[in-house]
Structure formats: structure tokens, C-alpha cells
């Protein structure tokens, strides 16, 4: 969950690394550090943000053409200067940055201590620096060999870059279960956790695979081997990423930019996959294994956080439209059970980053049991994209804000397309209804754009409820998962306790909490059970709760009794989540800003959860 960036070339490494760390800060922002090699190893690191590191390094020797940098999300050891990366070996010869968790670090640390190694930090990473030193000094191995032998002894996940003070023109990178990408420039090389620090300098990259080690020499170039010391063939990919996509573009926060990008990102998720006039919907990943997928006994959708919520909507979509039995699982729970999975099942993984550790482990388990694995990810070339049997990209572009917004609606859009595709080939949907949904999907970007025009109104509602300590979100049917997602957004970025519930469940406990201090957000766009949702609202009002109602245009009944209403364009029930989630994203955003919270980098969170 940390950000790594490294450089070897003719330019000033410090400037490139700092710029890269700023772009990677969404991956972790507890502390940051750099190690620069210019005859000596100069290490500067500081608790806090990258800007704190910049201030700390001001006026110090930062001249170097080789260096590594790191921005941290703490796993082992509290965030402080000592625990910040890079970490050095006992004699200061080796510097390491690391993303992941070394599970057997305690055993290794004890063994190294008995050999005379003294440790300064509480981190698992420092153990790796000392272990590499031990192989360099005591076993007389070269740097690549020492790294390889050290990694043979490691249990856990890692993405690392290593420098050696006595080898000033070499850097070594390696990965297992944590992403690492190598950038190939003109006489210069980059290593990073993802492509965002690289795209400014080159569009040629190599995505390292599990247990691969890359050795980069300034004069000799690069070579990729596996831990068994076998040379590997590499595939050089061309980045489809523009530098302007990584900027705020005039918005105050990345999150706000990404909320307002959703008309475009929903369109991109559909591009080339739908044509309402021709009655056409095709999802390429489905076509590759269509017979097996359409005849599957069951779909199992796995995901974490926001992706789990979109998976719940997928369950409603697949069951209602394509009549396929679906279960939705937290990947973190699925991987530690002994789930009943067979070759007749299709396991669908949802992950924005494509690197979520729990989701990857869940897929490995399902694959061992013979299920077909289908990935729905955003990041091209990610680990999940590579390990699946089939899959689809959502094409949402980089999502920098830690709280996911546009990835959610893009996932739901793609799940809608998949459900329609399967419903059509299975013959489980009425033709007129099928056409109507296609038309509504094609019109969805315009409808989302119209909802975004309510931003000023939503900001005023946020001003009214910004001091609430608890908020309840209620929804029915397709909008129950949206209630969960709305509550999660508020928790993530404003630190307000919030819970999402099926509206009918309010009477089974949560109603006891409702009083004049409790705002209740009710998604009331449902046509089929409108009267029931109306009754739920009346029950809240009877207990003096403040009601913020999300309603369809033309609603008159709820507007009479709710404290606040936000109107949405009318659409078919299965597609309402694409509209109803927008005001909930904006509401969370504005409350967080009013409360003085760091919207893009909320405390204790990181964008890609690449560790357990």
C-alpha cells in the first residue's frame, strides 16, 4: 500500500523521485523518504507528507543520478522518522524501499541479531536490508545474487528496490504479490509501484510478474530473471496514459474532479459495447468464454469496499435480467473459508487497482478449484488482469482520490452491460424491456450530467448537517447497495459514523437511534415499492429525524414531508444506482470539506490495499 519510485540515468534523480512521490502519495502518506547514491548513500526521510520531506531535505546534498524513494502507509511500526523508508543495512551499504509485508520478519530478525546485526526501526523492511547485507558480506555474492538469496528466505508479499553503495550504477527491483513496473527511457530507467511517475518520461514499460527480479545497469541495460535465476522473456507495453489525467484540472480536489468526470467515464465503459438503435450489446470478455459463462451454475462475485458494493448491484442485475444465481463475497472472508466452488462456477473479481491482495488470493483459491475466473479492473496490465481467464476493463482512467467514485459507476455500468448481454443470449428478457434499458444506458451520461447540476443545492444540505455525529442511509432493492456506498463515502472522508441499511430493516433496530440529531438519507426512486419507502420516511419523521430524500423528478408526495429533497431524472429501476449514488458522493465530499478534512488523502487509508 506504499508508493515506490526509483531512477537511474543522467538526470537529477532527486527531482524525478520527489515528483514521482507526489503522484504516488495516494498510495500512502504517513511518511516519505529518499536514498541518493553519489559516492555515498544520502538518506533523507521524514514523518508526514512528501512536502515535509522536501522541507527536511532543503539545503542538503541531493545531487545524484541514482536514487530510490518511498511514501508509506504504515503496517509494521508507527509512522515516524525512524520507521520511514528507505531502510539501511547495519554497515549502511544497502538501502531498500519496500511495499508489502514480510510475514516471517521476526524469525529472520532474531537470526540476524544472533549474527551481530543491530536494528534501528520497528519495521519488517529493515530485516530485508540486513539480510541482503549478510549475503553480500558473509557469502561474497554480487548484489543480484544477494537479493535473490534473501528473497528465497522471505515469506510474504513484496515489491522492492535495492541500492548498494559499492555498486553506483546498478539498481535491483523485485516483486511478489505487490505491483512493480519498470520504465524504459532513452539512456534512463525507472521503477515504480505504478505508471503514474513514469508517464512523463516514457511510454514504454515492463510489468514485472510474481517472483521476477530486474537488474538494471547504467551501461549494460536491464535483465529480468526469476528467483530460480532463469532469464525471463519480457513484454514491453505502451502506456495509454496522459499526464493531464494525473492533474486536478482546476478542481479543488481529485475527488471532486473524479465525481464530475462520471458522464465521460460511464460513456467510456460503454464505448464500442452498446448500440441501442441496433439492439446491440457485446462485452468482449464474455464472448471469449460465452458458452461456459451463460451455462454457469452460479456466479460468485468477490471484492472489497466499494467494489463489494458494486458487486451487490451486480447480483441484482444478473439475477433479475439474466436469471443467474449469484453470491457476493468479501474477498477477505472468502479466501480464509473453505468455499464450495466447482468447475460449473464463474468467479467475478472486482478491483479498481487490479492489485487488491485479498481479491487476488480469493482468485487463486477459486482457480485451484476449477472455476472460470473473470476480472473487472481499471488498471491495464494489473496483476488481476493478468491472472484471470477472461475479463473486461472499465476504462475509467486514473483514479487518484482515495475514496472511489468514478470507478464505482464504471463497474456498475459494465455489470449492467454484462447482465444485458447474458440476458439476451439466454432469452430471459422481454425484447421491449431490453431495448428500453439499452436506450436508458446510452442516455445515462447526459442524465448523470444533469444530476451534477444539483451540486450547489447539495452543498447547502451539507451545511445544514455537517455537525451530525451519526447518519443513517436507507435504500431498497437496487438502491440498498447504494445506501451502503453512500455511508462508506461519508465515513471514509469526513470521519462521521454512518450506516447503510435496507429500508425495511430500519424497524429491526436502527429506528432506536433516530432523533432530532440524526440525519437520515433515503433513496426513494423505486417505482415498485414507492409506498413502502414513503412509509419508512414517515416513520423517521414521527421520531423527529431529519430526512434527506433522493427522489425521481416529478415526485410530489415525499417532497411534502422531507426536510430536503434531491431530484433525479427518471430511469428504469436496474439503472437507478448510476444516478442515486451521485448526490451521495457530493454530499460526503462537501461535508468533509466543511469539516476541514483532507478529502483526497483521508487518515489511515490508502488507495490500493496491496497487503492483507
N, C-alpha and C positions, 0 to 999 in steps of 0.2 A: 504493500500500500504506500510505499515510498517512491520518490522520484529520483532517478539516476540520470546523469548526463556526463559524458567524457569526451575529450577532444585530443587528437594528435595530428599536428600539421605545422604550417608555417605562420598561422595567425596567432594572436594572443589568446591563449586558452581561457584565461580568467573571464574575459568579456563574453566569450561564447558560452561558457558554463553558467555564468550568472544569468544571462538572457534565457538560457535553457531552463534553469531552475525556476525562473519566474513563470515560464509556460507550464512547468510541471507541478507548480505549487498546489494545484487542485488535488494532487495525489497525496499530499501530506504537508503540514505546516506547523509542526511542533518545534522544529529546529532545522538548521541548514549548515552546510559546511563544504569546503573545497580543500583538495590537496593538489599542490602545484609542484612540478618537478623541473628544476633548472640547475642541476648540480646537487642541490639539496632539496629535501622534501619540505615544503612550507605548508602547514596545515592551519587553516582558519575555520573555526566553527562556533556557532552561537545558538542559544535557545531563542525561539521565536521565528519570525518570518524571514524570507530571503532578504528583505530590506534591512533587518537587524544585522545580518551577516555582512552586507555591503558596508554598513557604517562601521562594523568591527574591523573590517579589512582595510578601511580607508587609510592611506599613508603607508601601508605595509608593502613588502616586496611581493608583487603579484606577476612579475614578468616570467612567462613560461610558455612553451609551445606544446606542453603535455600536461593534462590535468584531469581530475575527476571531481564531480560534485554530487551533492545529495540533499534532498529535502525530505524530512522524516515525519512519519506517523508512528508514534511510539508503540512498540509491542513489549520489548524487554527493557526495563529501566525507564524511570520517569523522564520527561522532557527536560533536559538541562544541557549545559555546555559540554560536560564530560561525556554524556551518552550520545551526543550528536555525532554523526558520521562526517568525514571518514575516520576509521579507526586504524591505529598503527600497531605493529608488532612490538615485541619487547625492546629490540635494538633500534626501532624507528626506521627500519629498512623497507618494510612493506606497508602499503596503505590500501585499505579496502573500503568500498561502499557496497551496501547490500540491501536488497529488498527481499523479504520473506522471513521465515522462522527456521532456525536450526534447532530441531527438537531434542537432539542429544548433546546440546551445548554443555550441560552440567557435567556429564561424564568426561567429555573432552577437556573441559576446563580443569577438572581435578587431575587428569593425567598430565596435562601440560604444566600445572602448578608443581607437580612432583618432579618435573624435569627442570624446574627453576624459573619458569615463566611467571611474571608478575602482571596482574591485570589492574587496569585503572577504572574501567566502567562496569556498569551492570548489564551490558548488552550481550546478546548471543553472538553478534557480529565480531566483536573483538577476538573471540575464540578462533575464528577463521583466520584472522591476520596472524595470530601466533602460530597456528597450525601450519600455515604456508611458510612462515619463517623457519619452523622446525625442519621442514623438508628441504628448504634451501640450504640451511646451515649444517645440519647434522647428517643429512643424506646426500649433500652435494648435488642436488638436482638443479636443472635450469628452471626459470620462472614458470614456463608452461608445464613442465613435469611436476613441479611443486604444487601448483594449483590443482592439477589433475589428481595427484595422490591425496591432497587434502579433501577434495570433493568426494573421493571414494569413501571417506570416513564420515561424510555428512549424512544425517537423516533429516529430511525436511524439505522445505522449499527455498529456492534462492534465485536471485538474479544479482550477479556481482560484476564489478570491475576492479582490477588489481593493478597497482603500480609497484615497481621495485626501484629503489633509489640507485642501485647499481646497474640498472638497465634503462637508461634515459630515453630510449627510442622505442619502447615496447609498452603496450597495454594489453591485458588479457580480460576477456569477458566470458561469462558462462551463465547458463540458466537451467532451472528445473522448476516447473510449475509456476514460475513468475516470468512475465514478459521481458524480453530484451531485443532491441532492434539495432542493427549496425548500418550506419550511413556511409556511403562511398562517394567522396568528392574528388576533386582534381588535386591529387597530392595531399589529401587530408582525409581523416576518418573520424567518425562519430559513433558513440554508443549511447543509447538512451532507453528509458523504460517504454516510451512510445515515440511516435514520429514527430510530435509537436516541436521539439527543439531542433530537429534536423531539417525540416522542410524549407527553411530559409536558405539553406546552403546546398542541398542536393535533393533530387527526387529519386535517387537510386538507393534501395535499402535491401537488407537481408534480415528476415525474421528468423532468429535462432530457434531451433527446436529443443525439446527437453534433452538434457544431458549432452548438449553441444558446447564446445569451448572454442572461442575465436581468439586467435593470436594475431595481433596487428603490429607490424614492424614498419617504421617510417620509410625505410628504403626497400624492403623486400615485399611489402604488401601484406595481405591477410591470408589466413588459412583457417578452415573450420574442421575440427576433429570431434569425435565423441569421447566419452570418458574412457573408452577402451583403446584410445589412441589411434583410431581409424579415421583416415581422411574422409570427409563427407562432401558430397556434391551439394552445391548451394544454388538457390534460385534467386536471382536478383529481380526485385519487384520495383515497379514505377509507382511512386506515391501519387494518389489522386486527392491532393490536399492543397488548399490555397492559404497563403499566410494571412490574408484578411479574415479568414474564418476563425482565426485564433485571437482576433481583436474584439473589443467591446462594440465597436461600430457606432459610437455616440451614445450608447445606453450607459446608465449609471452602474449596472451590474451585468455580468454574463447571464445570470438567471433571467433577468428581465428581457435581455436580448433573445434568449432562447425561447421564452414564452411567446414573444412576438414573432418568432420565426415559424411558428407552427402551421400557418397556412401554407408556407412553402415546403416544410418538411413532410407534412401529410401528403402533399402533391407528389413529392419525390418518392415516398413509399409506394405510391400507386403508379408512377410513371412506367409506361410500357406494359403494365399488368392488367389494365382495365380499359374497356371502351363500351360505354352504356348504349350508344346508338346501335352497335353491332351485337349487343348482348354478350360481350366477351370479357372473361376474367381468366387469367392464366398466371400461376405462380410457378416460375421455372423449377424451383427446388422440389415442388410436388410432382411435376411432370417426370422427373428423373426416376421416381420410385412410386408412380401413381397407383399401380395395382396393389402393391403391398400396403400403402398408406390408406387407400379407400376401403380396403377389406380388413383393416386392423380391428382386433377385438376391443382395443382400448387405447386412448391417448393418455399419457402421463406427462403433465406439464410441470417442469421444475424451474424455480427461480428464487431470487432473494429480493426483499424490499419492494421497490416499485415494480420490478419485473414480475414478482409474485402477484401483485395486484392486477397487472395486465393479463397475467395467466388466468386469473379468476374470471376476467371478462371473456377470455378465450374459451373457458369452459362453457359459459352460457352460449357463446356463439356456435361452437361445434355441436353442442347437444341440441340446440333449438333448430339450427339450419341444416346441419349435415347428419343429425341423429347418430352421433358417435359418442359412446360412453367416455367420459373424461374425469380424471382425477388431477388435482393441483396440489403439488407438494412443495414445502420449503426444502430447498436443496440441502440445507444444513441438517435437516432432520432425516431426509431420505437416505443420505449417504451413510448414516450410522444405524439405520434399521436393517432388517433383512427383508426388503420389499419383495413382494411376489411379482416378478417380471418374467415375461416369456417372449419367444420369438414372434408372437402374434401382436405384441405391443409396439407402439411408437412413442418414444420419449422425446418431448419437445423441450429444448433448453432456451430460456430467455435470458439474455445478458447484454446490457448496453456495451460494456467494455469487451466482452468475449474472453475475459481473463478471470472471472469470479471463481475463486478457489473452490468453494463449496459446490458450485454448479459443475465445475469440471470434474470433481470427484464423483458426483452423482452420475454423470455421463459415463465415466469409466466403469462404474458398477453396473449400469444398465447395459453397456456394451458387452461386458463379460457374460451377462445373462441372455444375450442374443437379440435384444430389442433393436429396432431400427432407430438411429439417433438423428434428430432433426434440430439444427441450430438456427436461432433467430438472433442475430447480433448486429451491432452498428459498426464496429471497428473491423475494417478489411484486414485480412491476414492474421487475425487474433487466434489464440490457441483453440477456442471452442469452434471457430470456423474451420480450422484445420482438422479437428478430431472427429467431426460429425460425418455421417453417411450422406447427408443431404442438408440443404438449408437455404436461407434467404437473408440478404442484408436489408436493413431498414433505410439506409441511405439518409440518415438524419444529419450527417456532418458532425464535427467535433462538438461534444457537449462538455463545457468547461465548468459550469456551475455544479457544485457537488450534489445539490438536490435535483434529481432528474425531472425534466418537464417534457421537452420535445421528444425524447426517446420513448416516453410512455405512450404518447398519442401515435407515434410512428409504429410502435409494437402493436397497439390495438388496431391500427389501420391494416397492417399486414395480416394479423389474425383474422380480421374481417374478410379480407380477400381470400385467405386460405379456406375459411369456412364456406364462403360462397362457391369457390372452385369445387370443393368436395361435394357440396350440396347439389350442384349442377350435374356432376358426373354420376352421382349416386341416385339422382332423381328424387330427392327428398324435399324439394322446394317448389312451390307454385310458381309458374313462369312469370305471371304478372308481378308477384311479390319480388321475385328475383330481379326483374327489370327495375322495379321501383328502388330497391336497395342500391343497385348499380348507379342509378341516376343520383340518388342521395349522396353516395360516396364521391362521385365526380363533383358534386356541388359543395362538398364539405369544406374545402379550403376557403371558399367565399363565406360560408356560414361561420367558420371559426374567426375569420377576419372581422365579421360583424359583432361577434361576442367581445373581441378585444377592444371595441369602441366603448365598452362599458367600464374601461379602466378607471376613469375619474370617479364614477359612481362607486366602484368597489373600494377605491381609496378612502372615500368618505365613510363607508361602512367600517372599514378597518380602523379609522379614527375613533369611531364610537365604541369599539370592542377591544381596543389594543391592550387594555389593562386587565382583561379577564385572565384568570389563572387556569381555567378549565373550559374546554369547548367540546361539544358533542356533535358528531356528524351522522346523519341518518340517510339511508337510501334503500330502495327496494329493487329487486331484480337486477338488471344490468347495471344499475347505479349503486348497488351495495358496495362493490369493489371501489367505486369512485369515492364513496364516503370514507373508506379505509385510506385511500390515497390522499384525499384532502387532509385527513387527520395527520398522516405521516408528514406531509409537507409542512404543516404548522409546527409539529414537534421538531422537525429537523432544523429549521432555520430561525424560529422565534423562541424556541425552548419553552413553549406553552404546552401544558399537558392537554392532549386531545385524544379522543377515541372515536372510531368509526363503528357503527352498528347497523344491522338490518333494522329498518324502521319498526317492524313488528316486535323486535326483541326489546325495545325500549321499556315495555311494561314488565319485562322479566329481570329487572334490576336497575338499569341506569336511570329510570324515572325518579329514583330516590334521591339523585343528586341535583335534580333540576330545581332552581330557584331564580330569583331576580338577577343573580350574578352569573348565571350560566347561559352563554350564547349557544343556540342550537341551530346548526346549519342543516337544512332539509332539502334534499334533491327531489323535487316534485314534478318531474317532467313525464312520469309514467302515464300512459294513456289507459293501460289495462287495470291498474289498481289506484287510480287517482283518488277515489273516495276514501280508500284506506289511508293513504298518505295524508289527506286532508284531516282525517280523524286524529292521526298522530300529532299533527300540528296543533289541533285544538286541545289535545291533552297536555302539550307543552305550555300553551298559553294559560291554561287553567292553573298551572303551577308557577306562573309569572316568569317563565323562561323567555329570553329574547330570541325571536325566530328570524333567521336569515334564510329566505326561501329561494331556491333556484327553480324557476318555472318556465313553461313554454309561453311564447308570445300569444297574447290574447287571453291569458288566464285572468279571470275576474274574482273567483271565489277566494283563492289564497291571498291575493293582493289586499283584500279587505281586512284580513286578520293578522298577517305577518308584520313584524316590525320593519323589515326590509325585504324587497324582492329584486331579483336579477332575472331579466327575461332572456330566453334563448330562442333561436329560430326553431321552428317545428321540424322534426325529422322522425324517421322510424325508430322504434324502441331499441333495436340492437346497436344503433349508431349513436345514441344519446351520450354515451360516455365521452365521445370525442368533443362534445360541446360542453357538457356539465363540468368536466374537470378544469376547464379554462378559468372560470371565475374563482375556483378554489385555489388554483396556483397563484393567481393575482392577489387574492385575499391574504394568503400566507406571506407572500412577498411584501406587501405593504405593511402588514403587522410587524414583520421582522425589521423593516426599515424604521418604522416609528418607534420600535423598542431599542433601536441602536445596535442591532445585531449585525454580525458580519455575514451577509447573505450568501456570498459565493463560497465562503470558507467557514461554515459553522463549526463550532467547537467539537472536538472529539471525533469528527467524521473525516473520511477521505473518499474520493470518487470511486476508485476501483479497489474492491476488497479482495486482494490477491493473497491473503493469509486467512487461516481459519479463525 
